[in-house]
Amino acid sequence: MSTPFWIPALAIGLGAAIVGWGVARTAARALGHHRRHLAHLNQVQLVELFLFVEPATFLRINLIVLLIATVVFGWLAGLYGAALAMLLTAVAPRALYLWLRKRRLRALERQLPDIADSLASSLRAGLGLGQAIARVAQHQPPPAAQEFALLVREHRLGIPLEQALSDLAVRSDLRDLHMLVATLGIARDLGGGLADALERFGASIRRRLVMEDRIRALTAQGRLQGIVMGILPIALGAVLFVLEPVQMRKLFTEPVGWLTIGGVVLLEFGGFLLLRRIVSIRV
């Protein structure tokens, strides 16, 4: 006795519906998690960098970049290129935030000697520590002016000056800024010359920054070689993709091509870590 034709069809349809429901649910959860991540990035992390963007505008920009990157990569490399574009677009906001934060902290670190000298000069002129900090917020360029202006506002709202200074050090997460706060606290508690301690602190930080600049100049050639060697395979692949698009598409459509791409990515990442370890010298 033959099986009615509608039973296999019903089983296939039911299985397809279950799979589709699972994919849709997973996609919805992933989209919700990504939106929450973008909201936290926009409302908390970017605000810490004093970058204020409307949440709707931020989400709209991210969606536009996602659509453009997906279409372009999909046209060049098919479905796998579109998936790669979606992945890169998903991690790009976090990577951009980390780059901006690192750049801001580096700028703040370079301002610390001038901040210490400004505090010392104000204290020698007879001003109190709170007034000296307010002068730093008025006369130093960003990001120091922004951070110390926030410190001054917190102090005026009733937060003790020691707590506001500690919050600044935690918020910035700079070793030298922690040392500056500790110097201010120790000098005030022990009753020593606060201006002299600040001047010594500024001189020591300035000497270290000069040494780091010399090391960075001496290792510039190694960093440039690493950048060139890292970009060369990608640039060569782009040129070959233009000259031989049919053959290069096999990298994204065949298992051998996937293994080749994986090997290139692993070698690139390993070379990046090795060169970074060689040229990174901490004073």
KEMI-547298 format. One line per 8 residues: number of its first residue (from 1); their letters; for each residue z, x, y of C-alpha. Coordinates in nm, 4 decimals, always signed. Layout:
N
NUM> A> Z,X,Y; ...
This chain:
283
1> MSTPFWIP> +0.0000,+0.0000,+0.0000; -0.1099,+0.1527,+0.3308; +0.1256,+0.1902,+0.6250; +0.0409,-0.0348,+0.9191; -0.1287,+0.1609,+1.1934; +0.1198,+0.0468,+1.4571; +0.4166,+0.2235,+1.2935; +0.2932,+0.5840,+1.3533
9> ALAIGLGA> +0.1739,+0.4818,+1.6968; +0.5137,+0.3333,+1.7763; +0.6910,+0.6466,+1.6477; +0.4661,+0.8737,+1.8561; +0.5134,+0.6577,+2.1636; +0.8898,+0.6472,+2.1161; +0.9047,+1.0238,+2.0705; +0.6902,+1.0793,+2.3794
17> AIVGWGVA> +0.9133,+0.8439,+2.5784; +1.2284,+1.0280,+2.4688; +1.0760,+1.3658,+2.5542; +0.9546,+1.2355,+2.8891; +1.2973,+1.0903,+2.9675; +1.4633,+1.4200,+2.8795; +1.2187,+1.6208,+3.0930; +1.2581,+1.3806,+3.3856
25> RTAARALG> +1.6384,+1.3902,+3.3601; +1.6405,+1.7704,+3.3420; +1.4040,+1.7954,+3.6385; +1.6168,+1.5519,+3.8409; +1.9350,+1.7482,+3.7664; +1.7633,+2.0768,+3.8542; +1.6311,+1.9267,+4.1781; +1.9744,+1.7920,+4.2671
33> HHRRHLAH> +2.1376,+2.1288,+4.1992; +1.8729,+2.3031,+4.4096; +1.9245,+2.0599,+4.6976; +2.3026,+2.1116,+4.6847; +2.2456,+2.4875,+4.6807; +2.0164,+2.4633,+4.9849; +2.2683,+2.2411,+5.1644; +2.5503,+2.4913,+5.1027
41> LNQVQLVE> +2.3236,+2.7764,+5.2115; +2.2303,+2.5966,+5.5328; +2.5681,+2.4486,+5.6249; +2.7990,+2.7333,+5.5201; +2.6333,+3.0657,+5.4557; +2.3766,+3.0607,+5.7376; +2.6435,+2.9323,+5.9755; +2.8483,+3.2420,+5.8922
49> LFLFVEPA> +2.5531,+3.4416,+6.0291; +2.5478,+3.2189,+6.3419; +2.2113,+3.0740,+6.2363; +2.2076,+2.7006,+6.2977; +1.9234,+2.4929,+6.1497; +1.9143,+2.1167,+6.1078; +1.9568,+2.0287,+5.7376; +1.6495,+1.8025,+5.7376
57> TFLRINLI> +1.4389,+2.0723,+5.9025; +1.5632,+2.3339,+5.6575; +1.4769,+2.1170,+5.3560; +1.1391,+2.0292,+5.5065; +1.0499,+2.3955,+5.5564; +1.1520,+2.4776,+5.2006; +0.9406,+2.1898,+5.0650; +0.6339,+2.2935,+5.2675
65> VLLIATVV> +0.6617,+2.6545,+5.1489; +0.7051,+2.5316,+4.7902; +0.3923,+2.3159,+4.8061; +0.1770,+2.5854,+4.9694; +0.2918,+2.8583,+4.7283; +0.2440,+2.6325,+4.4253; -0.1088,+2.5342,+4.5267; -0.2156,+2.8913,+4.6089
73> FGWLAGLY> -0.0652,+3.0501,+4.2976; -0.1896,+2.7632,+4.0821; -0.5437,+2.8112,+4.2127; -0.5316,+3.1856,+4.1488; -0.3474,+3.1977,+3.8154; -0.3361,+2.8454,+3.6786; -0.0267,+2.6705,+3.5466; +0.1724,+2.9904,+3.4929
81> GAALAMLL> +0.1025,+3.1021,+3.8473; +0.2263,+2.7672,+3.9799; +0.5444,+2.7987,+3.7706; +0.5972,+3.1521,+3.9043; +0.5502,+3.0264,+4.2606; +0.8108,+2.7554,+4.2066; +1.0565,+3.0108,+4.0685; +1.0014,+3.2517,+4.3567
89> TAVAPRAL> +1.0355,+2.9739,+4.6125; +1.3605,+2.8625,+4.4503; +1.5218,+3.2078,+4.4801; +1.3621,+3.3044,+4.8139; +1.6212,+3.1318,+5.0425; +1.9097,+3.3098,+4.8701; +1.7291,+3.6443,+4.8837; +1.6503,+3.5929,+5.2535
97> YLWLRKRR> +2.0145,+3.5099,+5.3247; +2.1353,+3.8253,+5.1471; +1.8856,+4.0374,+5.3422; +1.9896,+3.8844,+5.6750; +2.3598,+3.9271,+5.5908; +2.3118,+4.2915,+5.4951; +2.1195,+4.3561,+5.8154; +2.3855,+4.1845,+6.0263
105> LRALERQL> +2.6716,+4.3751,+5.8632; +2.4877,+4.7020,+5.9145; +2.4454,+4.6231,+6.2852; +2.8128,+4.5266,+6.3153; +2.9175,+4.8461,+6.1398; +2.7210,+5.0543,+6.3899; +2.8965,+4.8767,+6.6767; +3.2474,+4.9555,+6.5522
113> PDIADSLA> +3.2813,+5.2933,+6.7343; +3.1827,+5.1295,+7.0648; +3.4218,+4.8422,+6.9941; +3.7076,+5.0845,+6.9309; +3.6276,+5.2782,+7.2490; +3.6083,+4.9552,+7.4502; +3.9460,+4.8399,+7.3183; +4.1001,+5.1791,+7.3936
121> SSLRAGLG> +3.9621,+5.1823,+7.7500; +4.0887,+4.8297,+7.8175; +4.4359,+4.9160,+7.6840; +4.4510,+5.2294,+7.8990; +4.3588,+5.0129,+8.1998; +4.6731,+4.8037,+8.1399; +4.5241,+4.5021,+7.9633; +4.6853,+4.3404,+7.6620
129> LGQAIARV> +4.5256,+4.3450,+7.3200; +4.4103,+3.9842,+7.3505; +4.2464,+4.0556,+7.6852; +4.0867,+4.3713,+7.5463; +3.9371,+4.1725,+7.2576; +3.8048,+3.9128,+7.5054; +3.6291,+4.1924,+7.6970; +3.4641,+4.3043,+7.3732
137> AQHQPPPA> +3.3351,+3.9494,+7.3220; +3.1991,+3.9450,+7.6781; +3.0334,+4.2852,+7.7009; +2.9248,+4.3847,+7.3496; +2.5854,+4.2693,+7.2173; +2.5532,+4.0491,+6.9073; +2.6693,+4.0404,+6.6342; +2.9969,+4.1890,+6.7634
145> AQEFALLV> +3.0009,+3.9518,+7.0615; +2.9637,+3.6488,+6.8329; +3.2306,+3.7572,+6.5877; +3.4870,+3.8507,+6.8527; +3.4098,+3.5394,+7.0592; +3.4935,+3.3326,+6.7508; +3.8134,+3.5376,+6.7119; +3.9083,+3.4649,+7.0735
153> REHRLGIP> +3.8463,+3.0917,+7.0310; +4.0594,+3.0836,+6.7155; +4.3428,+3.2618,+6.8989; +4.3222,+3.0191,+7.1905; +4.3458,+2.7283,+6.9465; +4.6843,+2.8554,+6.8273; +4.6060,+3.0921,+6.5420; +4.8159,+3.4127,+6.5670
161> LEQALSDL> +4.6176,+3.7154,+6.6756; +4.7025,+3.9076,+6.3567; +4.5741,+3.6194,+6.1428; +4.2565,+3.5867,+6.3504; +4.1900,+3.9599,+6.3128; +4.2500,+3.9375,+5.9384; +4.0108,+3.6412,+5.9129; +3.7469,+3.8432,+6.0982
169> AVRSDLRD> +3.7819,+4.1305,+5.8522; +3.7619,+3.8967,+5.5513; +3.4669,+3.7074,+5.6968; +3.2691,+4.0239,+5.7660; +3.3828,+4.2059,+5.4503; +3.3351,+4.5511,+5.6036; +3.5541,+4.8373,+5.4881; +3.5610,+4.9937,+5.8350
177> LHMLVATL> +3.6519,+4.6638,+5.9980; +3.9425,+4.6277,+5.7561; +4.0486,+4.9776,+5.8646; +4.0233,+4.8774,+6.2319; +4.2442,+4.5730,+6.1739; +4.4916,+4.7868,+5.9772; +4.4940,+5.0450,+6.2585; +4.5718,+4.7760,+6.5147
185> GIARDLGG> +4.8504,+4.6338,+6.2986; +5.0141,+4.9682,+6.2146; +4.9998,+5.0952,+6.5721; +5.1567,+4.7738,+6.7040; +5.4301,+4.7669,+6.4398; +5.5256,+5.1327,+6.4762; +5.4965,+5.1325,+6.8537; +5.2625,+5.4299,+6.8659
193> GLADALER> +4.9776,+5.4966,+7.1071; +4.7320,+5.2209,+7.0212; +4.4632,+5.3562,+7.2538; +4.4830,+5.7031,+7.0966; +4.4648,+5.5564,+6.7465; +4.1577,+5.3527,+6.8406; +3.9858,+5.6557,+6.9909; +4.0484,+5.8595,+6.6750
201> FGASIRRR> +3.9221,+5.5725,+6.4632; +3.6035,+5.5403,+6.6700; +3.5390,+5.9152,+6.6529; +3.5800,+5.9239,+6.2732; +3.3465,+5.6260,+6.2225; +3.0888,+5.7787,+6.4564; +3.0911,+6.1073,+6.2622; +3.0436,+5.9244,+5.9343
209> LVMEDRIR> +2.7538,+5.7200,+6.0695; +2.5851,+6.0365,+6.1943; +2.6200,+6.1905,+5.8484; +2.4778,+5.8780,+5.6852; +2.1804,+5.8858,+5.9234; +2.1103,+6.2476,+5.8275; +2.1261,+6.1628,+5.4581; +1.8987,+5.8622,+5.5132
217> ALTAQGRL> +1.6468,+6.0836,+5.6931; +1.6533,+6.3444,+5.4154; +1.5996,+6.0799,+5.1459; +1.3315,+5.8873,+5.3372; +1.0499,+6.0539,+5.1419; +1.2020,+5.9510,+4.8082; +1.2431,+5.5909,+4.9248; +0.8849,+5.5817,+5.0511
225> QGIVMGIL> +0.7580,+5.7153,+4.7197; +0.9519,+5.4447,+4.5383; +0.8039,+5.1734,+4.7606; +0.4488,+5.3048,+4.7137; +0.4862,+5.3383,+4.3364; +0.6353,+4.9903,+4.3180; +0.3592,+4.8265,+4.5224; +0.0719,+5.0190,+4.3586
233> PIALGAVL> +0.0614,+4.8243,+4.0260; +0.0789,+4.4914,+4.2106; -0.1958,+4.5919,+4.4532; -0.4123,+4.7242,+4.1703; -0.3641,+4.3995,+3.9777; -0.4657,+4.1965,+4.2861; -0.7839,+4.4049,+4.3298; -0.8749,+4.3698,+3.9621
241> FVLEPVQM> -0.8073,+3.9968,+3.9839; -1.0707,+3.9734,+4.2591; -1.3219,+4.1950,+4.0766; -1.2689,+4.0620,+3.7215; -1.1008,+3.7196,+3.7492; -1.2021,+3.6066,+3.3995; -1.0519,+3.9091,+3.2265; -0.7388,+3.9164,+3.4441
249> RKLFTEPV> -0.6620,+3.5494,+3.3755; -0.5968,+3.6503,+3.0157; -0.2746,+3.8097,+3.1383; -0.1446,+3.4579,+3.2034; -0.3053,+3.2744,+2.9110; -0.2619,+3.5023,+2.6074; +0.0526,+3.6421,+2.4378; -0.0676,+4.0009,+2.4810
257> GWLTIGGV> -0.1001,+3.9403,+2.8543; +0.2510,+3.7952,+2.8691; +0.3881,+4.1037,+2.6933; +0.1972,+4.3262,+2.9356; +0.3391,+4.1454,+3.2387; +0.6887,+4.1608,+3.0896; +0.6558,+4.5336,+3.0268; +0.5331,+4.5968,+3.3802
265> VLLEFGGF> +0.8201,+4.3958,+3.5284; +1.0794,+4.5801,+3.3181; +0.9354,+4.9204,+3.4091; +0.9198,+4.8277,+3.7775; +1.2801,+4.7072,+3.7729; +1.3997,+5.0147,+3.5842; +1.2192,+5.2478,+3.8233; +1.3655,+5.0616,+4.1203
273> LLLRRIVS> +1.7206,+5.0980,+3.9874; +1.6695,+5.4653,+3.9051; +1.5267,+5.5563,+4.2455; +1.7949,+5.3535,+4.4202; +2.0632,+5.5438,+4.2315; +1.9020,+5.8768,+4.3210; +1.8636,+5.8148,+4.6956; +2.1862,+5.6149,+4.7492
281> IRV> +2.4492,+5.8625,+4.8668; +2.7676,+5.7095,+5.0022; +2.9667,+5.9156,+5.2502
